[in-house]
Amino acid sequence: MRRFWRLIAVLFAWTAGWWLVIGALLHSLLPGGWLTVLGSATLCTAPILARIGILGREAYPSALKRLWLYRPFWYIQLFIPFLSLAGLAGALAGSPFGASGPAGRSALALAALILAGLALAGYVGTHRLVVRRLEADFEDLPPGLEGMRIVQISDLHVGPHTSRRHLRRIAAAVRDAQPDLIAITGDQVDDYARDIEPFAAAFDGLSAPLGVFAIPGNHDVYAGWAAVHQGLEALGMTVLVNRAIPLERNGSRFWLAGTGDPAGRGGSAVAPDIPQTLAAVPPDGFTIALAHNPALWPALAQRGVELTLSGHTHYGQLAIPRLGWSLASPFLKHAMGAHRQDGSLLYINPGTNYWGIPFRLGTRPEVTVLTLRRSKGASPLREKNREWDGARIPTPSTHTVPS
């Protein structure tokens, strides 16, 4: 409990500091002066107080509340530090000329225009769904798996506020890819267990010859994994949590494994347990693993898993692909793209939707179509005959799904 209130104190100090800068620049122009600034800051902070339970246990929030209460809150929380820093820099620059106030306000206005432009571009980016077609070579690929097509979607974060049109386009793209196997690699729902209802409405009926498989992501755990798990199984999906099952194609057997997620507390059924996940896999079994968090890949690679499909990072929803950099890169060793280690391949899907605010720059929502090939040498993941090495990501030769 003490840690909780410490967090609240830090949040209050962080928010108050930025609003003090904004208030110092604008209070003289606002009706009511500092009272108006205080009221604005309070209104902008109230949604988070409801979310963390200070104002009582929150009921299931409607699409209206998420769109017009939570979303503006997140925009403000992201933008207010940049606005404050811009205003402070302008004020300092204008101070030697006796114009700290006007210069600070001008800098603040310019920053607001830039952020508004970025927000608009990021919003457009969330709707530019792409289908990325990749090929992966494996020396030990069983003959019957040659040409097997896996369609991966990840980080859908579905809730009642999610665009139904966008979800229809995703479902259509998955069906059009004619997959042998569909993998949904975590974060199926936004933040609440009942979000499985709009998820089911969007993806009920998805099918593939080898099946549709799902694993838990951290948001599924936060929302209430038991209910999410039950909802996924009610759709006819096979849910894998720390277990592997044998599958067969064209007379060749392989293993599909699914891990738990680190968001599950140690000892819980949904916490990751790599030895348990692979316990049933024979030493020579070709294995494909689904692991929401790519931080689990090194342990899977050490145990001989040939292919791991992950998500989780969203590429930070802000990326510079040609530099192999994303906003998630400072926080995770493997944050984007493809990686190889001792014959093991990891592919990190950038997310097929978004979380928080509708913002994606340099990283489009993606439906991944991965085709397996048998080769004498394991080469980098190929995209339309272009090299994909995880460090330098090529310009995508993908097609945009029509609106």
C-alpha positions in Angstrom: 0.0 0.0 0.0 2.9 2.3 0.8 4.3 1.8 -2.7 0.9 2.6 -4.2 0.7 6.0 -2.4 4.3 6.7 -3.3 3.3 6.2 -7.0 0.4 8.5 -6.6 2.7 11.2 -5.0 5.2 10.9 -7.9 2.3 11.1 -10.5 1.0 14.2 -8.7 4.4 15.9 -8.6 5.1 15.0 -12.2 1.7 16.4 -13.4 1.8 19.5 -11.2 5.3 20.5 -12.3 4.3 20.6 -16.0 1.0 22.4 -15.3 2.9 25.0 -13.3 5.0 25.9 -16.3 1.9 26.0 -18.5 0.0 28.1 -16.0 2.9 30.6 -15.6 2.8 31.3 -19.3 -1.0 31.3 -19.8 -2.7 32.4 -16.5 -2.7 36.1 -17.4 -4.6 35.4 -20.6 -7.2 33.0 -19.2 -10.5 34.1 -17.5 -10.1 33.1 -13.9 -6.3 33.0 -14.1 -4.8 30.3 -11.9 -8.2 28.9 -10.9 -8.8 28.0 -14.5 -5.4 26.4 -14.7 -6.0 24.4 -11.5 -9.5 23.3 -12.8 -8.0 22.2 -16.1 -5.3 20.2 -14.5 -7.8 18.5 -12.2 -10.1 17.6 -15.0 -7.2 16.2 -17.0 -6.1 14.0 -14.1 -9.4 12.7 -13.0 -9.6 9.8 -15.5 -6.5 8.2 -14.1 -7.9 8.5 -10.5 -10.9 6.5 -11.7 -8.8 3.9 -13.4 -6.7 3.1 -10.4 -9.7 2.9 -8.1 -9.4 6.0 -6.0 -12.8 7.1 -7.0 -14.3 3.6 -6.5 -14.4 0.4 -8.5 -15.0 1.3 -12.1 -17.7 -0.4 -14.1 -17.0 -1.7 -17.6 -16.2 1.5 -19.6 -18.2 2.1 -22.7 -16.8 3.0 -26.1 -18.0 6.6 -25.5 -16.0 6.8 -22.2 -12.9 5.3 -23.8 -13.0 7.6 -26.8 -13.9 10.9 -25.1 -12.5 10.5 -21.6 -9.5 8.1 -21.6 -8.2 8.9 -25.0 -7.9 12.7 -24.4 -6.3 11.9 -21.0 -3.5 9.9 -22.7 -3.0 12.6 -25.3 -2.7 15.2 -22.7 -0.3 13.2 -20.5 1.9 12.6 -23.5 1.8 16.1 -24.9 1.9 18.2 -21.7 5.7 17.6 -20.9 6.7 18.5 -24.5 4.5 21.7 -24.4 5.9 22.7 -21.1 9.5 22.1 -22.1 8.9 24.1 -25.4 7.3 27.0 -23.5 10.1 27.0 -20.9 12.8 27.0 -23.6 11.1 29.9 -25.4 10.8 31.8 -22.2 14.5 31.4 -21.4 15.4 32.4 -24.9 13.3 35.5 -24.7 14.4 36.5 -21.2 17.5 38.5 -22.3 15.3 40.6 -24.5 12.6 41.2 -21.8 10.2 39.0 -23.8 10.1 35.8 -21.8 6.3 35.7 -21.7 5.6 36.3 -25.4 8.5 34.1 -26.5 7.4 31.3 -24.2 3.8 31.5 -25.4 4.9 31.5 -29.0 7.1 28.5 -28.5 4.3 26.7 -26.7 1.9 27.5 -29.6 4.4 26.2 -32.2 4.9 23.0 -30.2 1.1 22.5 -30.0 0.9 22.8 -33.8 3.7 20.3 -34.4 2.2 17.8 -31.9 -1.2 18.2 -33.5 0.3 17.4 -36.9 2.1 14.4 -35.5 -1.1 13.2 -33.8 -2.9 13.4 -37.1 -0.2 11.5 -39.0 -0.1 8.9 -36.2 -3.8 8.5 -36.4 -3.7 7.9 -40.2 -0.9 5.4 -39.6 -3.1 3.2 -37.4 -5.4 2.6 -40.3 -2.8 1.7 -42.9 -3.0 -2.0 -42.5 -0.4 -4.0 -44.4 0.1 -7.6 -45.2 3.7 -8.5 -45.0 4.7 -11.7 -46.8 7.9 -13.3 -45.6 9.8 -16.5 -46.3 12.0 -18.3 -43.8 14.6 -21.1 -44.6 15.4 -24.0 -42.2 17.9 -26.7 -42.8 15.9 -29.2 -40.7 12.5 -28.3 -42.0 10.4 -31.6 -42.3 9.6 -32.2 -46.0 5.9 -32.0 -45.4 6.2 -28.4 -44.1 7.7 -27.0 -47.3 5.5 -24.1 -48.3 3.5 -24.1 -45.0 1.9 -20.7 -44.5 1.5 -19.3 -41.1 -0.6 -16.1 -40.6 0.3 -14.1 -37.5 -1.7 -11.3 -35.9 -0.8 -9.8 -32.6 -1.6 -7.1 -30.1 -5.1 -6.5 -31.3 -6.2 -4.8 -28.0 -9.8 -5.1 -29.0 -12.4 -3.2 -27.0 -15.8 -1.7 -27.7 -14.1 1.5 -29.0 -12.0 -0.4 -31.6 -12.9 0.4 -35.2 -15.1 -2.4 -36.5 -14.0 -1.5 -40.0 -10.4 -2.0 -39.1 -11.2 -5.4 -37.5 -13.1 -6.5 -40.6 -10.1 -5.6 -42.8 -7.9 -7.7 -40.5 -10.2 -10.7 -40.6 -10.5 -10.4 -44.4 -6.7 -10.2 -44.8 -6.2 -13.3 -42.7 -8.8 -15.3 -44.7 -7.4 -14.0 -48.1 -3.9 -15.3 -47.1 -5.3 -18.9 -47.1 -3.2 -19.9 -44.0 -2.4 -23.4 -43.0 -2.2 -22.2 -39.4 -3.3 -19.0 -37.7 -1.3 -17.7 -34.7 -2.6 -14.9 -32.4 0.3 -14.0 -30.3 -1.2 -12.2 -27.3 -3.0 -9.1 -26.1 -6.2 -10.0 -27.7 -8.2 -7.6 -25.5 -7.6 -4.1 -24.4 -7.9 -3.8 -20.6 -11.1 -5.6 -19.5 -12.2 -9.2 -19.6 -15.5 -8.3 -21.3 -13.4 -6.9 -24.2 -13.4 -10.6 -25.4 -17.0 -9.9 -26.5 -16.1 -7.4 -29.3 -13.1 -9.6 -30.1 -15.4 -12.6 -30.6 -17.7 -10.6 -32.8 -14.8 -9.6 -35.0 -13.0 -12.9 -35.3 -15.6 -15.6 -34.8 -15.4 -17.9 -37.9 -11.6 -17.7 -38.5 -10.3 -21.1 -39.5 -7.3 -22.9 -40.9 -6.6 -26.5 -41.8 -4.2 -26.9 -38.9 -6.1 -24.7 -36.5 -6.3 -21.3 -34.9 -4.0 -20.8 -31.9 -3.8 -18.1 -29.2 -1.5 -17.4 -26.2 -1.8 -14.9 -23.3 -0.3 -11.4 -23.5 0.3 -9.1 -20.6 -3.0 -7.2 -21.2 -4.9 -10.4 -21.3 -3.5 -11.2 -17.9 -4.3 -7.7 -16.5 -7.8 -8.0 -17.8 -8.5 -11.3 -16.2 -6.9 -14.3 -17.9 -9.4 -16.9 -16.8 -12.3 -15.1 -18.5 -10.3 -14.2 -21.6 -9.1 -17.8 -21.9 -12.6 -19.1 -21.7 -13.8 -16.7 -24.3 -11.0 -17.7 -26.7 -11.9 -21.4 -26.3 -15.6 -20.6 -26.9 -14.6 -19.4 -30.3 -13.0 -22.8 -31.1 -9.4 -21.5 -30.8 -6.8 -23.7 -29.2 -5.2 -21.8 -26.3 -1.6 -22.8 -25.5 -0.2 -21.8 -22.1 3.2 -23.4 -21.2 2.5 -26.5 -23.4 3.2 -27.9 -26.8 1.1 -30.1 -29.0 2.0 -32.2 -32.1 0.6 -31.3 -35.5 0.9 -33.0 -38.8 1.1 -31.7 -42.4 1.6 -33.8 -45.5 2.9 -36.7 -43.4 5.4 -34.6 -41.4 5.0 -34.0 -37.7 6.0 -30.8 -35.9 5.3 -29.2 -32.6 3.5 -26.0 -31.8 4.3 -24.5 -28.4 2.8 -21.6 -26.5 4.3 -19.9 -23.5 2.8 -18.0 -20.5 3.5 -14.3 -20.1 5.8 -12.6 -17.6 2.9 -10.5 -16.5 1.7 -13.6 -14.7 3.0 -13.6 -11.2 5.6 -16.3 -10.3 3.9 -19.5 -9.5 0.7 -18.7 -11.3 -0.6 -20.9 -14.1 0.0 -18.2 -16.7 3.6 -17.3 -15.7 6.1 -18.5 -18.3 7.7 -21.8 -17.7 9.9 -22.7 -20.7 10.9 -26.2 -19.4 7.3 -27.1 -18.9 6.3 -25.6 -22.3 8.8 -27.9 -24.1 8.5 -30.9 -21.8 6.6 -33.0 -24.3 8.7 -32.1 -27.4 11.2 -34.9 -28.4 14.8 -33.9 -29.0 14.5 -34.0 -32.7 11.1 -32.4 -33.0 10.8 -29.4 -35.2 9.2 -26.7 -33.0 7.4 -23.4 -33.6 6.8 -21.4 -30.5 4.4 -18.6 -29.8 5.7 -16.2 -27.1 4.1 -12.8 -26.7 7.1 -11.2 -25.1 10.3 -11.5 -27.2 12.4 -11.5 -24.0 11.4 -15.2 -23.8 13.1 -16.1 -27.1 16.7 -16.6 -25.9 15.6 -19.4 -23.5 13.5 -21.0 -26.3 16.5 -20.7 -28.7 18.8 -22.4 -26.2 16.4 -25.3 -26.1 16.5 -25.7 -29.9 13.2 -24.1 -30.9 13.5 -23.4 -34.6 11.0 -20.5 -35.0 9.5 -18.2 -32.4 6.7 -15.7 -33.2 6.3 -12.8 -30.8 4.6 -9.4 -30.5 4.3 -7.1 -27.4 6.6 -4.3 -28.4 4.4 -2.5 -31.0 7.8 -1.2 -32.2 6.9 1.6 -29.6 4.3 2.7 -32.2 7.1 5.1 -33.3 9.9 3.7 -35.4 12.6 4.5 -38.0 12.8 1.2 -39.9 15.8 2.0 -42.0 17.9 2.6 -38.8 16.4 -0.5 -37.1 15.2 1.8 -34.2 11.9 2.1 -32.4 10.7 3.7 -29.3 10.8 0.2 -27.7 14.5 -0.3 -28.6 16.0 1.3 -25.4 13.9 -1.1 -23.3 14.3 -4.5 -25.0 17.2 -6.2 -26.5 15.0 -7.7 -29.2 12.4 -5.0 -29.9 11.6 -5.2 -33.6 12.2 -7.2 -36.8 13.8 -10.6 -37.2 16.7 -12.1 -35.3 18.7 -15.4 -35.6 20.7 -17.2 -33.0 22.2 -20.7 -33.4 19.8 -21.7 -36.1 16.8 -20.3 -34.2 14.7 -17.5 -35.8 12.6 -14.9 -34.0 10.1 -12.7 -35.7 8.5 -9.8 -33.8 5.2 -8.7 -35.2 4.7 -4.9 -34.8 1.1 -5.3 -33.7 -2.0 -5.5 -35.8 -3.7 -2.6 -34.0 -2.5 -0.1 -31.3 -2.8 0.5 -27.6 -3.5 3.7 -25.7 -3.9 6.3 -28.4 -4.4 5.7 -32.1 -0.8 6.6 -33.0 1.6 4.8 -35.3 4.5 6.4 -37.2 7.1 4.4 -39.1 5.4 1.1 -38.0 2.2 0.1 -39.7 -0.3 -2.4 -38.2 0.6 -5.7 -39.8 -0.8 -9.1 -40.7 2.2 -11.3 -41.2 2.2 -14.1 -43.7 5.2 -16.4 -43.1 6.0 -19.2 -45.5 8.4 -21.9 -44.4 11.0 -23.2 -46.9 13.5 -26.0 -46.7 17.1 -24.9 -47.5 20.6 -26.3 -47.1 21.6 -23.1 -45.3 19.6 -20.9 -42.9 19.4 -17.5 -44.5 18.0 -14.3 -43.1 14.2 -13.9 -43.3 13.3 -12.8 -46.8 10.7 -10.3 -47.9 9.9 -10.4 -51.6 13.5 -11.6 -52.2 14.9 -8.8 -50.0 17.2 -9.5 -47.1 15.7 -9.0 -43.6 18.3 -9.1 -40.8 16.7 -7.4 -37.9 19.4 -4.7 -37.7 18.6 -2.9 -40.9 15.0 -3.3 -42.0 14.4 -2.8 -45.7 11.7 -0.7 -47.3 8.6 -2.9 -47.1 7.5 -4.4 -50.4 4.1 -5.0 -49.0 0.7 -4.1 -50.2 -1.8 -1.9 -48.3 -5.1 -3.5 -47.6 -7.8 -1.5 -49.4 -10.1 0.5 -47.2 
